[in-house]
Amino acid sequence: MSPRPVSSIYLYVLQLRIKTLHLKSSFTQKHSY
């Protein structure tokens, strides 16, 4: 039995969101000075 594709998609989206959040935080930190 293979895992549900929905769960994998959800995990993928979650990882993408976390990545973008980290990028945003680093970007704002760089330009906050």
mmCIF file of the C-alpha atoms, coordinates in Angstrom:
data_MODEL
# 
_entry.id   MODEL 
# 
loop_
_atom_site.group_PDB 
_atom_site.id 
_atom_site.type_symbol 
_atom_site.label_atom_id 
_atom_site.label_alt_id 
_atom_site.label_comp_id 
_atom_site.label_asym_id 
_atom_site.label_entity_id 
_atom_site.label_seq_id 
_atom_site.pdbx_PDB_ins_code 
_atom_site.Cartn_x 
_atom_site.Cartn_y 
_atom_site.Cartn_z 
_atom_site.occupancy 
_atom_site.B_iso_or_equiv 
_atom_site.pdbx_formal_charge 
_atom_site.auth_seq_id 
_atom_site.auth_comp_id 
_atom_site.auth_asym_id 
_atom_site.auth_atom_id 
_atom_site.pdbx_PDB_model_num 
ATOM 1  C CA . MET A 1 1  ? 0.000  0.000  0.000  1.00 0.00 ? 1  MET A CA 1 
ATOM 2  C CA . SER A 1 2  ? 1.376  3.379  -0.983 1.00 0.00 ? 2  SER A CA 1 
ATOM 3  C CA . PRO A 1 3  ? 0.783  6.506  1.117  1.00 0.00 ? 3  PRO A CA 1 
ATOM 4  C CA . ARG A 1 4  ? -1.873 8.973  0.115  1.00 0.00 ? 4  ARG A CA 1 
ATOM 5  C CA . PRO A 1 5  ? -0.746 11.543 -2.456 1.00 0.00 ? 5  PRO A CA 1 
ATOM 6  C CA . VAL A 1 6  ? -2.631 14.227 -0.560 1.00 0.00 ? 6  VAL A CA 1 
ATOM 7  C CA . SER A 1 7  ? -0.419 13.823 2.495  1.00 0.00 ? 7  SER A CA 1 
ATOM 8  C CA . SER A 1 8  ? 2.731  14.039 0.367  1.00 0.00 ? 8  SER A CA 1 
ATOM 9  C CA . ILE A 1 9  ? 1.411  17.171 -1.339 1.00 0.00 ? 9  ILE A CA 1 
ATOM 10 C CA . TYR A 1 10 ? 0.592  18.668 2.052  1.00 0.00 ? 10 TYR A CA 1 
ATOM 11 C CA . LEU A 1 11 ? 4.105  17.939 3.296  1.00 0.00 ? 11 LEU A CA 1 
ATOM 12 C CA . TYR A 1 12 ? 5.576  19.441 0.135  1.00 0.00 ? 12 TYR A CA 1 
ATOM 13 C CA . VAL A 1 13 ? 3.535  22.622 0.560  1.00 0.00 ? 13 VAL A CA 1 
ATOM 14 C CA . LEU A 1 14 ? 4.503  22.802 4.216  1.00 0.00 ? 14 LEU A CA 1 
ATOM 15 C CA . GLN A 1 15 ? 8.193  22.557 3.347  1.00 0.00 ? 15 GLN A CA 1 
ATOM 16 C CA . LEU A 1 16 ? 7.796  25.227 0.682  1.00 0.00 ? 16 LEU A CA 1 
ATOM 17 C CA . ARG A 1 17 ? 6.051  27.544 3.139  1.00 0.00 ? 17 ARG A CA 1 
ATOM 18 C CA . ILE A 1 18 ? 8.793  27.032 5.723  1.00 0.00 ? 18 ILE A CA 1 
ATOM 19 C CA . LYS A 1 19 ? 11.448 27.720 3.093  1.00 0.00 ? 19 LYS A CA 1 
ATOM 20 C CA . THR A 1 20 ? 9.775  30.945 1.989  1.00 0.00 ? 20 THR A CA 1 
ATOM 21 C CA . LEU A 1 21 ? 9.355  32.006 5.610  1.00 0.00 ? 21 LEU A CA 1 
ATOM 22 C CA . HIS A 1 22 ? 13.065 31.488 6.268  1.00 0.00 ? 22 HIS A CA 1 
ATOM 23 C CA . LEU A 1 23 ? 13.925 33.404 3.105  1.00 0.00 ? 23 LEU A CA 1 
ATOM 24 C CA . LYS A 1 24 ? 11.659 36.281 4.112  1.00 0.00 ? 24 LYS A CA 1 
ATOM 25 C CA . SER A 1 25 ? 13.092 36.439 7.625  1.00 0.00 ? 25 SER A CA 1 
ATOM 26 C CA . SER A 1 26 ? 16.678 36.439 6.339  1.00 0.00 ? 26 SER A CA 1 
ATOM 27 C CA . PHE A 1 27 ? 15.798 39.056 3.728  1.00 0.00 ? 27 PHE A CA 1 
ATOM 28 C CA . THR A 1 28 ? 14.221 41.394 6.282  1.00 0.00 ? 28 THR A CA 1 
ATOM 29 C CA . GLN A 1 29 ? 17.137 40.867 8.651  1.00 0.00 ? 29 GLN A CA 1 
ATOM 30 C CA . LYS A 1 30 ? 19.589 41.793 5.910  1.00 0.00 ? 30 LYS A CA 1 
ATOM 31 C CA . HIS A 1 31 ? 17.712 44.993 5.041  1.00 0.00 ? 31 HIS A CA 1 
ATOM 32 C CA . SER A 1 32 ? 16.773 45.966 8.577  1.00 0.00 ? 32 SER A CA 1 
ATOM 33 C CA . TYR A 1 33 ? 20.069 47.786 9.151  1.00 0.00 ? 33 TYR A CA 1 
# 
